[in-house]
Amino acid sequence: MRALGAAIGGVIALAIAVILFIFRGDGALVGLAGVLALAGVAGIGYAIYEATQIKKVANVAVVCPYCQHKNRLTEQPHNDFACQGCYRMIPIAPDGQVLGISQVRCGFCNFLNYYSAKTEVLLCEGCNREVPISVEDGHTPKHIAFARRDDDNLYELVLLSNGGHKTEELISALQHMLALNRNQVKQLLNELPVTLLTGIPRMKAEVLQAQLTVNDAVAEFRPLP
């Protein structure tokens, strides 16, 4: 944006300088035309410099193992991050590589769940019951105390703060989450606190809250009366 602004300003300054030079009359405007010409050249030069710096920024493509969405990053990731396509957390190994994922169906509700080598506790996204998983072949399965938590209540998800550090990422996440356009999302962010969704199950509320937290937003889910 800075490069574009500088380029536009530079072109305008040069255009005004040319007009002043053409209609210089007795020469009183020649000095001003010269100053504007220098400013225009400087602006265009700065825009070219900024454009070359942008090209130097690393562009790393990380493919989501869940939805195959290609995430564009400025550097190789070393921590899990939320996919911009499906908003699941992409598991990242210490060396920056994406970990493979496995599938398992819940024995209670037959819902298809995903997990990686990092997963220690897998709760079914369909019924919120524990799904037994194991590590690599030949290793001992991860034994976890049964973590069933039945919750038939419905909740509302309330956005309290946008954090201010990842505004663009938050806007993009909310666009996908709420199926709204950019202007509608920006209007919501100007009316905080605001209820984003209502009448959703606890599991969905927790997942969406985590997605917002990744983008430095503060949200909470509240049970409906």
N, C-alpha and C positions, 0 to 999 in steps of 0.2 A: 504494500500500500504506500509506503514511503517513497519507493522508486517511482510509482505511478504518479503520485502527487508532485514529486520533483520534476518529472518529465513534462507534465501538463503545465506547471508553473513556468518551466523554462521555455516551452514553445510559446506561451502567451507573452512572456517578456520579450522574446525575440520578435514576435509579430508586432508588438507595440513599438519596439525600437526601429523596425523597418518603416512603419507608418510615420513615425516622428522624423526619420531621416528624409523620407520622400517629401514631407511637407515641412521641411526645416525652415523655410522662409529666409530670414536674415541670418540664420545659423544659431539662434538662441537655444534651439532645442537639440542641437547636435550633442552637447555634453550629456544631457539626460538620455538621449538615444544610445550613446556609448555605454553609459552605466547599465541600462536595461539589457543591452546586448551582452555585456559581460555576465550579468546575473542570469540571463537565459542560457548562455553557454555553460555556466557553472551548474545550473540546475539539471541540464541534460547530461552533463558529465557525471554528476552525482547519481542520477538515475541509472546510467550505464554501469557505474561501479556497484550499486546495490544489486542490479540484476545479475552481475557476474558473481557476487557473493552468494546469492540465492542458489545458483547452480552448483556451488561448492558444497552445499549442505548435503550430508549423506541421505540417501533415500533407501531405506530398508523395507522390503516387502515381507510381511509375516502373514502366512496363510492360516486362517483359523481351522483347527482340526475338526470343529463341530459343523460349521456351515460353509467352509471353504472361502469365506470372504477374505479378500486381500487387504490387510491393514498396512497403511503406509506410515512408517516411523522415521524419525531423523537419526536414530542410532539403534544399534542392536540391543534388544531388551534383555534385562537380567532379572526381572521380576515379573510375576504374573500381571497381566493387564486385561481389561475388558475389550472384547471384540466389538468393533463398530457396526458389525452386521447383525449378530445375534445377542450381543451383550453378555455372553458367558465369559468367565475368566479363562484366558488361554494359559495353560500351564507351561512355564518356562524353566528349563534346566539351568544349573549354575553356569554352563558354558554359553548360555544365550539361545540354545536350540529349543524348538517347540517339542514338548513331550507328546508321545502318542497317546491316544485315548482308547479305552475299551468300553464295550457295551454290556449291560446286564439288565435283565427284566426283573421287576419286583415280583416276588413270589406271592404277594398279597393281592395286588391290583393289576399286574402284568404291564405296568408302565415301563417304557424303555428309558433307562438312565445311563449316563456316561461318567467315566472316572479315569483318572490318570495315575501314574506311579506316585504322585504326591498325595493322593486322596487317602486319608486314614479313616474317616467316617463318611459313609455314604447314606444319606437319607433320601428316600424316594421322593421325587418331585411330584408324584401323583397323590400319594397317601401319607407322606411324611414318616413312614416306618423305616427302620434300619434295613439296608440291603447288604447281606454278607458279601465281602469282596476278598480277593487274595492278591498277593504281589506276584512277582515273576514265577514262572514254572519252577517247581522244585523247592520253593520257599514256603515257609509256614504262613498260612492265611492270617490276616489281621483280625484278631478276636476283639470284639468290642462289646461292651455291655449293651443290652437291648435298650434302644433309645426311642421307643414309640411315644409319640405325643399326639393324641387325637385332639383336634381343635376344629370344631364345626362353626366357630364364630366367623363373621365377616368383618372386614376392616376397611378403613379409608387411609390412603397414603397422602400425607401432607408435606409439602416442601416448605421448609422454614427459612433457609438461607441458600444463596447460590455460591457462597465461598469467595467468588471474585477472581480466582486464579485460573480456572479452566472454563471460562464462560462459553467459548465457542464449542468446546467438547460437550458441555452440559446442554447447550441448545440443540446440538445434533442428537444427543441421547434422548432428549425430551421429544424431539420431532418423531423419532422412531417409536418411542414408548406410547405417545398419545395420538399419533397419526395427525399431527397439526403441522401447519407451515411455519416458516421461520418467524414471520411477523406475529403470529398468534402466540408462539412460545415466548418471544421477547416481551409481549404484553403481559403474559403470566408472571414473568420474572420481575415485572414492575409492580406486581400486586401481592408480594409476599407478606405473610404466609398464605399459601393457596393450596386447596385440595386438588390433587392431581387425578386420583381415581377413588372410587368408592364401591363398596360391595364386593371386594376381592378377598380370596382366602389368605390365610396367614402366610403360607409358603410363598405365594406370589408376591405378597407385600414385602417379605424379607428379601427376596431376590431383587426386586426393583429398588428397595432401599439401598442394597449393596451397590447396585449399578450407579446410583446417584452419588453415593459416598466416594466412589472411585474418581468422580469428576469434581471433588471438593465441595459438593453440596451437602446440606444438612436436611435430612428428612426423617420423619417418624410415622409409624402406622398406629392407628388408634382403633380399638374395637367399636363397632357400631352399637348403638343402644338396642 
